Amino acid sequence: MQSFSNDFQRAYLNLIFTANYLEATMQQRLKQYNLSPPQFNVLRILRGQKGTPMSALAIQERMIHRTSNVTRILEKLVEKKLVTRENKPDNRRMIDVLITEKGLELVHRASETADDVIRILEIALQAENAKNLGDWMDAIRNVKMD
């Protein structure tokens, strides 16, 4: 049996371990679509824009992994013809990114598979526990430490 200093240490380690488990499961599921989780995240963000272009900076601010190299991710998605990228005429360093029809179709199909990972939570938790867990995760992220 594993020993922890206290229940907070146990909770922290379980949180990290479980997040890594869920992310690895998602990564495995997305392989069939030749997508990484960050690429899938970008496509979902762009799908939510409903045809309105976004800047790379705005995409990065909404990403789950904000430290991801959004420029590299976008380049891969452009190569796959899942997004388009255009420089703004008034500022060549700023780009507009838009999801393509092919990107929309792929993110729709991949979303159905990705939802299977969410079903892990549905199987493991009752609805009230899932709500509480979400509230607790929000509370943790809202702690401000100096």
ABEGO torsion letter per residue (X at the ends): XBBBABAAAAAAAAAAAAAAAAAAAAAAAAAAAGBBAAAAAAAAAAAAAGGBBBBAAAAAAABABAABBAAAAAAAAAAAGABBBBBBAABAABBBBBBBAAAAAAAAAAAAAAAAAAAAAAAABBAAAAAAAAAAAAAAAABBBX
